[in-house]
Structure formats: structure tokens, C-alpha cells
Amino acid sequence: MPLLRYLDVVLIVLAAPIMLLIGVSATGYAVGGGSWIVLRAIGVGIDRYAGAADARAEIGIRLGYMLCRLFALAIVVILVRQGSGKDAGLAALSVIVFAFTVQLAVGAVTRPRSR
């Protein structure tokens, strides 16, 4: 189910023309969506790397990535807001929050169940 695994990325790409037609800041949408997609791609590599490590190292690697991703996305929103204005910052924040929510929901639905 690769499409479901990357549903957040698919929705960002499919929603782009619609959002731009209704007047969302192109800069904010592009930077927010682009940064999310780049960090998701890095996350795939991190997951593969962490999967090969022992349990203690895996937890540390995944936690480190999650915190770095959080700070990177926050910095992106702040920089877009300062560089392109409130509307662009709000657009970037909205894209990131939407994508995070979709990724969280998909992860909750598709995660392995314990007995």
C-alpha cells in the first residue's frame, strides 16, 4: 500500500493547483509543501537506517529525526513569514499542519497491531 503510506505527499501535490486557483500564496504553499516533501524523503532514509540498528539506537535515531524535523519545519514557517508576509507564512503553516495530520492518521490506521 505505497499510495496510502505517502498519502500526505500525494494530497499536497494534487491540492496544489486547486489551492493556487483559490488564491493561496504560491510562495507559502510551495515552500511549505516542498519542505514537507523533502523532509519526508529524508525520513524514509532515516527509517531504513534506524531499522538496521539495535532497539536502543533505533529509538534515539527516530527521536532525533522527529525533533530535527519539528525544528526545521518551524524555522521554514518563520522564514517564509518574515520573507514573504503573513499570508505566505499562514499558507506554509497550513500545508505543514495538514500534511502532518494526514501522516499521523495514516500511521495510526496502518501500524502493526500488538496482541
N, C-alpha and C positions, 0 to 999 in steps of 0.2 A: 504494500500500500504506500508507494512513494509519494503519490499525489496527496494523500492525507497527511503524511509526515511533513510535507512542505506546503501545507495549505496556506499558511500565513504569507509566504513568498508569492504564491500563485495569486492570492487575493490582492496583494499590493500591486502586482503587475497588471492584473485585469481591471482594477479600480482606477488606475492612473488616468486613462482618457476621460472617464466619467467625471472624476473629481476635478480635473483641469477644465472641463467644459462648464462646470457649475461655478467656477471662479475661485477655487482653492489656489493658494500661492504655489506657483510652479517650483520656485526655489525651495520652499519648505517641504513640499511633497517629494521632490527629487532627492534632496539631501537626507530627509528622514527615512524615506524608503530605501535609498541607496546604502545608507549606513546600516540599516537593519539587515539588508540582504548580505552585505559584506561580512557583518559580524555573525550571521547565521552560517555562512560558508566557513568562516574560521572555526565556529562551534562544531561543525561536522568533523573537521580535522582534530580538534581537541577531544571530541568524544572517541574517535578511533584511537588516539594516543592514550587516553585515560583508560580505555577498555583493555589495553595490553598491560597496564600496571597492576600492582597488587592493590588490595582493597583500601588500605590507608592512603596510598599515593593517589589513587583514583578519586577519593573524596576531596583531597586537597587540590588536585588539578581542576576538578569540576567547580569547586567553590571559588577558587581563584579566577577562573574564567567568568563565572557569573558576576562576581564583584567588578571585575575589569570591564565587562560588557555594560553593566549598570552605569559606571562612571563615564565610560566612553559615550554612551547614548545621552547622558545628562549634559556632557560637555558639548555634544553636537547641537542639542536644542538651545543651549545658552549662546553658542557662537552664531547659530542661524538667527536667533532673536536679535542679537547685537548687530549683526551684519546686514540683515535684510528686513528687520522690523517685526512688529508684534504678530502680524498675520502669518508671516513665514515661520516664525517660531511656534505659533499655535498649530500650524499645519504639520510641521515636523513632529511635534509632540503628539498630535492626534494619530498620525501614522504609526508611530512607535508604540503607543498605548494599544491601539487596535491590533497590531501585529503580535504584541506580547500576549494580549488576551486570547487571541486565536491559538497561538502556540501553547499556552497554558491549558486551554480547553482540550485541544487535540492530545496533548501529553497525558491529561487525566483520563481520557477515554481509551487511549491505546496502550497505556502502560501495562506491563505484565501483572497479573493478579497473584497475590500470595494466598496460600491455603489456610 
